[in-house]
Structures are given as structure tokens and as C-alpha cells.
Amino acid sequence: MRIREKTNLAAGILFTLAAGVLLHFCYEWSGENPFVALFAPVDESVWEHLKLLFFPVFVYTLFEIIVLFKVSGRFLTARITAVCIGMFFIAASFFTYTGITGRDFLPVDILIFIFSVLITFCSSRYFEVRCPSLHLPLLANYALLLLIIICFFSFTFSPPGLPLFQSPS
């Protein structure tokens, strides 16, 4: 891996970790502003905490597209696939360990977030370089991103009655 790619990977990881941590508190800091609720967790549900990964990765991906000119369908397909894997890792890990222990632990939740960021960026890079057949047209990538964002926005204000969308008790 070239130095520029390693630097970009490290920058994406660090940006997502820092932005995710700050985003966790933004809704409360904003005085429960409904606009901020679209991007920041409004409660302690797993679904809302997926925003901590998705939106910082989305912003960093926009940076890569605009500044680094990474506009290929292969890059976007790899990144979307990777962020979905990262979000799945968060949900699966949280429900697995809380199912076993019967409760949640903040240090474990933080570690899950850190690992999800690492998984997202490392698998994105892997898919982009090692899986050339993993490729969707740009329009399909944009449609997938829009669908994910619409789901976040609508389920923030009208969550289904499933465990993924409920705050742990």
C-alpha cells in the first residue's frame, strides 16, 4: 500500500472515531434540535448508534470524492458495502454480548465502535483493491446511499417496534 493510501486510511479512521464520539453528544448539546436528530443519536438504541459510524464515514467519503477525486463505482461500492458490514458488526456484537451477559457495558460498547470503524475502512480498502468484480454503477451507489439516509431519517422519528430500534432497559 502506498504512503498516500495508508495516510488516507488512517485519516479516515481517526476522523470517523473523533466525529463519532462528538456526534454521540450533539443531539443533547443542541437542545434536542430536530434537525440534529437526523444525524445524531436521539436515544440509546442500537439503530441510533449506527449513525455514529454511518454519517462520519459518509462525510469522509464525500471528502475523498471531492478532494481526492475518488469517484469510481468500484470505490463507492466498496465503501457502501464496508459501512454496511461495519453497521452489521455493531448490531450483531451488541446483541450477542448483551444476550450472553444480560446487560450492556460502556467499555465494551466503545470497543465495538472502534472495531466497527477499523472493519469499515479496512474492508473498504480490501474490496476496492482485491475485489474488482464488486462494482455497481454510480447511479446505483447513489440510490443505495439515499435509501440508507432515508431509513435513518424516517426511523429516527418513527421507529418500528423492534429491539434494534429500542433503547436497552
Backbone torsions as a table, in degrees:
resi	resn	phi	psi	omega
1	MET	NA	132.1	179.8
2	ARG	-69.0	160.5	-178.2
3	ILE	-59.9	-42.1	-179.4
4	ARG	-61.3	-40.7	-179.9
5	GLU	-68.3	-39.0	176.8
6	LYS	-64.6	-42.0	178.9
7	THR	-64.1	-42.8	179.2
8	ASN	-64.2	-41.2	178.5
9	LEU	-63.1	-46.9	179.2
10	ALA	-63.5	-41.2	179.4
11	ALA	-63.5	-41.8	178.3
12	GLY	-62.8	-42.2	179.1
13	ILE	-64.3	-49.4	-179.0
14	LEU	-64.3	-42.3	178.2
15	PHE	-60.3	-46.7	-177.6
16	THR	-65.4	-40.5	177.3
17	LEU	-62.1	-49.1	-178.4
18	ALA	-65.9	-47.3	-178.7
19	ALA	-65.3	-37.7	178.7
20	GLY	-63.7	-41.7	178.2
21	VAL	-63.9	-46.6	179.3
22	LEU	-65.4	-39.9	-178.9
23	LEU	-62.3	-28.7	-179.6
24	HIS	-57.8	-31.6	-175.5
25	PHE	-103.2	-5.7	-172.8
26	CYS	-62.1	-39.0	-178.4
27	TYR	-63.0	-46.0	178.5
28	GLU	-65.2	-44.4	179.6
29	TRP	-62.1	-29.6	-177.1
30	SER	-81.6	0.9	-175.7
31	GLY	74.0	31.8	180.0
32	GLU	61.3	45.5	177.5
33	ASN	-67.0	127.4	-178.3
34	PRO	-61.5	-32.0	178.1
35	PHE	-67.4	-42.6	178.6
36	VAL	-65.2	-31.5	179.6
37	ALA	-60.9	-24.9	178.7
38	LEU	-64.4	-31.1	-172.7
39	PHE	-112.2	-20.5	-176.4
40	ALA	-116.0	151.2	179.3
41	PRO	-61.8	135.3	178.7
42	VAL	-100.5	-12.7	177.2
43	ASP	-152.1	-170.8	-175.4
44	GLU	-96.0	15.8	179.0
45	SER	-68.5	155.0	178.6
46	VAL	-62.7	-41.7	179.9
47	TRP	-55.6	-47.2	-179.1
48	GLU	-65.0	-32.4	-179.8
49	HIS	-77.1	-14.1	172.9
50	LEU	-65.5	-24.3	176.7
51	LYS	-61.5	-30.2	-178.9
52	LEU	-63.9	-26.8	176.2
53	LEU	-92.9	-50.3	-170.6
54	PHE	-62.2	-52.9	-172.5
55	PHE	-68.8	-40.5	172.9
56	PRO	-62.6	-39.5	176.8
57	VAL	-63.9	-40.7	178.6
58	PHE	-60.6	-46.4	-180.0
59	VAL	-63.9	-43.1	179.7
60	TYR	-66.0	-36.4	177.3
61	THR	-64.1	-41.0	175.3
62	LEU	-60.2	-41.7	176.0
63	PHE	-57.9	-46.6	-179.8
64	GLU	-62.8	-38.6	179.5
65	ILE	-67.5	-46.8	-174.2
66	ILE	-76.7	-46.6	-173.3
67	VAL	-89.2	-41.5	-175.4
68	LEU	-98.2	-0.1	176.5
69	PHE	58.0	38.7	175.8
70	LYS	-91.2	88.9	-173.9
71	VAL	-118.1	12.5	-177.9
72	SER	-73.6	152.7	174.8
73	GLY	-63.0	-31.3	179.6
74	ARG	-65.7	-43.4	178.3
75	PHE	-62.0	-49.4	-177.9
76	LEU	-67.0	-39.4	177.6
77	THR	-62.4	-43.4	178.5
78	ALA	-62.0	-43.7	-177.3
79	ARG	-68.8	-42.9	179.8
80	ILE	-64.7	-44.0	177.6
81	THR	-60.0	-44.6	-177.5
82	ALA	-66.2	-41.7	-179.7
83	VAL	-68.4	-32.8	175.5
84	CYS	-67.0	-39.2	175.7
85	ILE	-63.8	-43.2	177.9
86	GLY	-61.0	-43.0	179.0
87	MET	-67.1	-39.3	176.6
88	PHE	-62.1	-40.9	178.8
89	PHE	-59.4	-42.9	179.0
90	ILE	-59.2	-52.9	-176.9
91	ALA	-63.9	-47.7	-177.2
92	ALA	-64.1	-43.1	-179.6
93	SER	-65.3	-45.1	-178.4
94	PHE	-62.3	-49.8	-177.1
95	PHE	-68.8	-30.5	177.4
96	THR	-68.1	-52.3	-175.7
97	TYR	-71.8	-34.5	177.6
98	THR	-73.3	-28.4	175.0
99	GLY	-67.3	-34.9	179.8
100	ILE	-78.0	-45.7	-174.3
101	THR	-88.6	-21.6	-178.9
102	GLY	85.5	0.0	178.1
103	ARG	-158.1	170.1	178.1
104	ASP	-106.1	153.9	-179.7
105	PHE	-128.3	125.0	-177.6
106	LEU	-54.8	-45.2	179.4
107	PRO	-60.0	-36.7	178.2
108	VAL	-68.8	-41.2	178.0
109	ASP	-60.2	-40.6	179.0
110	ILE	-65.6	-43.4	177.6
111	LEU	-62.6	-39.4	177.4
112	ILE	-60.8	-42.8	178.9
113	PHE	-63.1	-45.5	-179.9
114	ILE	-60.3	-46.6	179.2
115	PHE	-64.2	-36.4	179.6
116	SER	-64.9	-37.2	177.2
117	VAL	-65.6	-46.2	178.5
118	LEU	-61.0	-44.7	178.7
119	ILE	-61.0	-43.0	-178.0
120	THR	-61.3	-52.4	-175.4
121	PHE	-73.1	-38.0	179.3
122	CYS	-69.3	-41.4	178.4
123	SER	-71.2	-32.4	175.6
124	SER	-60.5	-47.6	179.0
125	ARG	-63.5	-42.1	179.1
126	TYR	-60.7	-49.2	-179.2
127	PHE	-61.9	-40.5	-178.0
128	GLU	-63.9	-40.3	-175.0
129	VAL	-89.5	-43.5	-169.7
130	ARG	-97.8	-9.9	-177.3
131	CYS	-125.4	71.7	-176.6
132	PRO	-63.9	-21.7	179.6
133	SER	-78.0	-13.0	176.4
134	LEU	-80.3	89.7	-171.7
135	HIS	-151.8	126.1	172.4
136	LEU	-117.8	153.3	175.1
137	PRO	-61.1	153.2	-178.5
138	LEU	-54.3	-42.1	-178.7
139	LEU	-61.1	-40.1	177.6
140	ALA	-65.5	-39.6	176.6
141	ASN	-62.1	-45.2	179.1
142	TYR	-63.2	-38.6	178.6
143	ALA	-64.4	-40.9	177.7
144	LEU	-63.9	-44.5	177.4
145	LEU	-60.3	-44.4	179.5
146	LEU	-62.6	-40.1	178.5
147	LEU	-63.0	-44.1	178.9
148	ILE	-62.8	-44.3	-179.7
149	ILE	-64.7	-41.6	177.3
150	ILE	-61.1	-41.0	177.7
151	CYS	-62.1	-45.6	178.1
152	PHE	-59.7	-46.9	-177.6
153	PHE	-64.0	-47.9	-175.3
154	SER	-73.1	-37.5	-179.2
155	PHE	-76.3	-13.1	173.9
156	THR	-66.6	-43.0	-175.9
157	PHE	-97.2	-15.8	179.8
158	SER	-143.3	71.9	-176.7
159	PRO	-75.6	141.5	173.9
160	PRO	-66.5	162.5	-178.4
161	GLY	-85.1	44.1	179.7
162	LEU	-106.1	155.4	-178.3
163	PRO	-55.4	-34.3	179.1
164	LEU	-57.0	-30.8	-173.7
165	PHE	-101.3	2.3	-177.3
166	GLN	-108.4	142.1	176.7
167	SER	-67.5	137.6	177.4
168	PRO	-63.5	144.2	-177.8
169	SER	-91.8	NA	NA
